[in-house]
Amino acid sequence: MERQIVKSKLALRMPSEEATADDLPLAQDLLDTLAAHAHECVGLAANMVGIRKRVIAFDNAGTPMAMLNPSILEKTGAYETDEGCLSLPGTRHTTRYQRILVRWQDLSLAWQERWFEGWTAQIIQHEVDHCNGILI
């Protein structure tokens, strides 16, 4: 189900809680919402649709992917960039990393760990920031 996008900075600055099996439908809602906004968006976090849970969805090199409880374990290759956000107008300057090691639960709730690079890594960093209540 496609969900409404939250624009409130106050709501977006609140850190998210751990996701559970009860949040699996939310992951699908995020994937549906991402698909509906594919022309203007490459990633979403649950707080962007008003739910304070650690769930994200993003475009993984052309394939939609969802993660529960993502955390970045390692990062290398710092660089400066400007990013936009579906919840906020304009763009903002930030530091990102070229390669990141991410740990998360997949849609079967199994823990995964993998390195991501480039554009996909940048998207994940943005969405994990959302989970942490960080706005760039």
Backbone as a ProteinNet text record, in pm:
[ID]
protein_1_A
[PRIMARY]
MERQIVKSKLALRMPSEEATADDLPLAQDLLDTLAAHAHECVGLAANMVGIRKRVIAFDNAGTPMAMLNPSILEKTGAYETDEGCLSLPGTRHTTRYQRILVRWQDLSLAWQERWFEGWTAQIIQHEVDHCNGILI
[TERTIARY]
83.3	0	88.8	58.8	132	91.1	190.6	165.2	199.3	139.8	162.8	303	370	503.6	493	568.2	572.2	671.2	633.3	719.5	764.8	717.2	746.6	889	971.8	1108.6	1109.2	1014.5	1006.8	988.2	895	871.1	991.9	1055	1168.4	1293.7	1302	1419.4	1410.1	1301	1284	1344.6	1440.1	1499.7	1395.6	1420.5	1327.8	1358.7	1257.5	1269.9	1300.5	1354.6	1384.8	1258.1	1273.9	1164.5	1154.1	1032.9	1005.8	931.1	895.6	818.3	685.9	632.1	507.3	522.6	646.8	672.4	698.1	686.7	706.9	608.6	479.2	390	435.2	496	549.2	659.6	744.4	849.8	787.6	682	614.4	550.5	492.5	435.1	543	661.7	771.1	812.5	818.4	850.7	744.2	617.4	507.9	515.3	545.1	554.6	674.8	785.4	903.7	871.2	800.7	762.3	674.3	584.6	495.1	569.7	684.2	762.9	895	904.5	1030.5	1081.2	992.9	1032.3	1103	1098.9	1156.9	1230.3	1241.7	1293.8	1362.3	1474.1	1545.7	1552.5	1498.8	1501.7	1402.6	1357.3	1262.5	1297.2	1271.9	1277.8	1137.2	1106.8	971.4	924.6	1015.4	969.3	924.4	963.3	918.2	771.8	715.6	572.7	501.3	567.4	503.3	515.8	600.2	616.9	761.6	780.1	914.5	970.4	999.3	1059.8	1181.8	1280.9	1404.4	1381.3	1314.2	1286.7	1315.8	1389.2	1416.9	1388.5	1364.7	1351	1429.2	1492.4	1576.1	1595.4	1641.9	1675.1	1817.5	1829.9	1960.5	2000.4	2056.8	2101.3	1990.1	1870.8	1757.8	1662.7	1697.4	1611.3	1569.5	1440.2	1396.1	1434.8	1476.6	1521.1	1475.5	1439.5	1402.2	1494.8	1520.3	1602.8	1531.9	1535.8	1490.8	1613.1	1610.7	1717.3	1856	1868.7	2000.7	2095.1	2219.8	2323.8	2450.4	2522.1	2646.3	2760.6	2831.7	2939	3074.4	3099.7	3226.3	3198.8	3287.3	3275	3413.1	3433	3561.2	3538.2	3635.3	3630.6	3537.2	3560.9	3475.9	3477.8	3362	3352.1	3239.1	3241.5	3139.5	3039.9	2911.5	2808.4	2689.6	2599.6	2473.1	2362.1	2265.5	2153.9	2020.8	1920.7	1783.6	1710.7	1588.7	1506.9	1360.8	1288	1146.2	1067.5	1111.9	1041.6	1077.4	1186.8	1235.1	1263.5	1234.7	1263.6	1412.8	1457.9	1594.8	1695.5	1822.9	1932.2	2018.9	2094.9	2183.8	2318	2422.8	2558.6	2584.6	2653.4	2682.8	2807.9	2859.3	2969.8	2912.9	2953.4	2914.3	3041.2	3022.7	3135.1	3111.1	3216.5	3209.1	3171.1	3224.2	3194.2	3147.7	3041	2990.8	2958.5	2984.2	2945.6	2818.9	2712.4	2581.4	2538.3	2479.4	2416.1	2267.4	2182.3	2037.6	1965.4	1835.3	1749.1	1674.6	1670.1	1596.1	1448.3	1370.6	1225.9	1186.4	1284.7	1258.6	1313	1357.4	1412.4	1549.3	1613.6	1749.6	1847.4	1950.2	2052.3	2144.6	2174.6	2263.4	2373.5	2485	2593.9	2659.1	2677.4	2730	2787.6	2888	2942.3	2857.9	2830.8	2765.1	2858.1	2851.3	2940.4	2863.3	2929.4	2880.1	2743.3	2662.4	2529.6	2441.8	2443.7	2363	2407.8	2536.8	2587.7	2540.9	2540.7	2496.1	2348.3	2267	2123.9	2104.1	2170.6	2155.8	2197.4	2308.5	2353.1	2246.3	2184.9	2079.8	1963	1920.8	1805.1	1837.2	1957.9	1997.4	2003.3	2049.6	2043.3	1899.8	1804.8	1663.4	1624.3	1664.4	1632	1687.8	1800	1865.1	1816.4	1719.2	1666.5	1757.6	1848.1	1942.7	1890.4	1875.7	1839.1	1962.1	1990.6	2106	2061
-116.8	0	124.4	217.5	343.5	428.5	489.2	574.2	720	807.8	952.2	987.5	1082.1	1125.4	1233.9	1214.9	1310.2	1420.8	1545.7	1661.3	1731.1	1688.6	1753.1	1723.5	1829.1	1810.3	1754.8	1797.8	1748.8	1597.5	1546.4	1401.6	1328	1385	1320.2	1317	1405.3	1409.5	1310.9	1241	1145.1	1010.6	958	828.4	716.6	619.2	507.5	393.2	312.3	195.1	71.9	-30.9	-156.1	-213.3	-268.9	-333.6	-479.6	-533.7	-673.1	-739.9	-863.6	-937.1	-865.6	-796.4	-721.8	-609.6	-570.6	-460.2	-505.5	-633.2	-680.8	-617	-599.4	-528.9	-385.2	-320.8	-185.6	-186.4	-287.6	-298.3	-303.5	-380.5	-386.8	-253.7	-184.8	-52.3	44.3	36.9	123.9	92.5	-35.5	-73.2	-21.6	-31.9	19	170.7	238.9	385.1	428.6	357	385.3	370.9	265.1	243.8	358.5	406.2	514.9	647.3	661.3	784.7	764.3	657.9	624.2	736.5	820.5	931.9	1044	1040	1148.5	1102.2	971	919.8	784.8	761.3	633.8	559.2	619.8	553.4	614.7	532.9	577	509.3	579.8	522.1	529.8	440.8	432.5	563.3	640	765.7	866	846.1	933.3	908.9	798.2	772.1	770.3	826.1	844.5	731	632.8	517.7	516.9	525.9	532.3	392.3	322.6	189.6	188.4	104.7	95.9	4.2	60.2	-10.5	87.7	41.3	124.2	44.9	117.6	58.9	148	87.8	166	92.4	169.3	115.1	60.6	-69.9	-136.8	-170.9	-72.5	-89.8	-142.5	-83.8	-121.1	-222.4	-279.9	-377.1	-322.2	-306.6	-256.8	-354.4	-298.6	-380.7	-315.5	-397.3	-347.5	-408.6	-331.9	-377.4	-342.6	-435	-408.4	-395.5	-299.4	-277.4	-264.2	-183.1	-167	-87.8	-127.2	-49.5	-55.6	53.7	62.9	28	-79	-129.1	-67.6	-45.3	12.7	102.3	200.9	290.2	338.1	348.7	393.4	486.8	572.2	657.9	776.6	861.7	979.3	1071.8	1132.4	1233.3	1328.9	1446.1	1548.6	1544.3	1565.8	1564.2	1648.2	1674.6	1741.3	1640.8	1637.6	1542.8	1613.3	1557.6	1599.2	1493.1	1524.6	1432.2	1454.6	1348.4	1358.3	1431.5	1423.1	1487.3	1633.8	1680	1816.1	1886.3	2015.3	2088.6	2114.8	2126.9	2165	2053.8	2093.5	1999.7	2051.8	1961.1	1993.1	1924.4	1986.4	1934	1834.1	1724.4	1623.9	1544.5	1471.6	1378.4	1237.7	1164.9	1024.8	942.6	810.3	717.1	629.1	603.6	526.6	380.9	321.9	181.2	173.2	94.2	73.6	-74.2	-120.5	-255.7	-242.7	-307.6	-295.5	-429.9	-425.9	-542.8	-511.4	-606.9	-585.3	-719.5	-711.3	-828.8	-818.6	-930.7	-932.9	-960.6	-979.7	-997.1	-1132.8	-1223.1	-1347.7	-1337.9	-1215.4	-1182.8	-1245.6	-1297.6	-1350.2	-1232.7	-1240	-1135.1	-1151.4	-1039.2	-1034.2	-932.5	-947.6	-851	-844.2	-721.7	-707.8	-568.6	-560.8	-432.1	-376.9	-246.9	-175.1	-62.1	-25.4	76.9	181.1	296.1	398.3	452.8	469	530.7	454.5	322.2	242.9	267.8	274.6	302.7	440.4	537.3	671.9	672.2	601.7	594.1	531.1	420.3	351.1	443.5	516	607.1	712	767.2	867.3	809.2	688.3	627.5	584	534.2	500	625.6	737.9	864.7	894.8	874.8	894.9	808.7	682.4	593.8	648	716.4	771.4	912	962.5	1095.4	1206.9	1173.7	1272.1	1324.1	1454.9	1520.2	1592.5	1577	1648.9	1788.3
0	0	0	-88.8	-92	27.9	92.6	209.5	179.6	258.3	249.2	300.3	236.3	276.6	384.2	493.6	604.9	571.9	600.4	573.5	702.1	816.6	943.9	990.8	1005.1	1053	1194.8	1276.3	1414.2	1415.9	1337.2	1330.5	1273.3	1172.5	1106.4	1193.8	1293.1	1381.9	1497.9	1510.1	1619.2	1578.5	1655.7	1622	1618.5	1533.9	1516.6	1612.2	1637.9	1723.3	1638.3	1702.9	1633	1567.8	1449.9	1378.5	1423.5	1413.4	1448.2	1332.6	1351.6	1250	1220	1318.7	1298.1	1196.3	1167.5	1075	931.5	904.2	766.7	668.2	704.2	611	583.2	681.9	662.9	556.9	557.9	456.1	316.8	302	171.3	136.1	234.6	209.5	162	221	177.5	33.9	0	-138.1	-234.3	-195.3	-279.5	-294.3	-185.5	-187.5	-270.2	-257.6	-338.3	-486.7	-522.5	-662.8	-713.4	-629.8	-669	-687.5	-622.2	-630.3	-704.7	-784.2	-852.2	-941.9	-989.5	-1076.3	-1000.2	-864.5	-785.3	-660	-640	-513.7	-535.2	-462.2	-473.1	-339.8	-233.6	-103.8	-8.3	86.1	189	320.9	429.3	563	621.2	713.5	768.1	830.9	891.9	952.4	846.5	722.4	614.6	579.3	628.4	610.2	745.6	846.6	976.3	1075.1	1046.3	1135.9	1186.4	1317.3	1375.2	1399.7	1292	1296.8	1205.6	1240.2	1161.4	1039.9	941.4	816	702.6	601.7	484.8	358	249.7	116.4	20.9	-78.5	-169.6	-300.8	-399	-529.8	-523.2	-530.6	-527.6	-670.6	-739.4	-878.5	-968.2	-953.4	-1037.4	-977.2	-863.9	-796.5	-660.5	-636	-505.5	-395	-281	-168.4	-38.7	58.9	191.4	295.9	400.7	512.9	643.8	737.7	872.9	961.5	1050.3	1148.6	1086.7	980.4	919	1008.9	1008	1075.5	991.4	990.7	915.1	1009.4	977.5	1063.1	1030.7	901.1	857.2	738.2	718.3	603.2	561.9	430.7	377.2	259.4	234.7	116.5	130.6	228.8	250.8	129.7	99.6	-5.2	29.5	-29.5	-7.3	-122.8	-90.4	-193.3	-149.2	-240.9	-211.6	-234.8	-142.4	-153.1	-135.5	-200.5	-180	-99.7	-59.5	18.9	-16.2	-34.6	-69.2	39.1	164.6	275.2	294.2	232.8	257.2	124.9	116.3	-8	-24.3	-147.5	-176.4	-156.1	-157.2	-135.4	-21	38.3	148.7	127.6	179.6	168.2	281.2	249	350	312	407.9	383.7	374.7	273.4	256.7	236.9	227.6	212	91	16.4	-108	-83.6	25.6	57.8	201.7	223.4	359.2	380.9	501	541.1	623.1	577.2	640.1	697.2	815.6	877.7	889	848	850.8	853.5	876.3	863.7	731.6	659.5	533.9	561.5	457.3	474.3	531.4	549.9	622	765.1	801.7	934.1	960.3	855.9	868.9	866.2	949.9	951.9	831.7	768.8	653.2	681.2	613.8	622.3	485.2	434.2	297.8	277.2	190.9	148.6	34.2	38	-71.6	-112.9	-241.4	-295	-374.5	-394.3	-485.6	-450.3	-554.6	-541.4	-442.8	-448.8	-355.7	-211.5	-188.5	-54	-6.8	-96.7	-60	-20.2	-95.3	-63.6	74.4	99.6	228.6	342.8	326.8	431.6	461.9	359.2	376.2	455.5	420	485.7	629.2	653	790	876	817.6	890.4	932.2	842.5	877.4	997.4	996.6	1108.4	1240.4	1233	1350.6	1385.8	1309	1335.2	1286.4	1194.7	1141.7	1007.9	999.9	873.6	821.4	694.5	639.1	600.7
[MASK]
++++++++++++++++++++++++++++++++++++++++++++++++++++++++++++++++++++++++++++++++++++++++++++++++++++++++++++++++++++++++++++++++++++++++

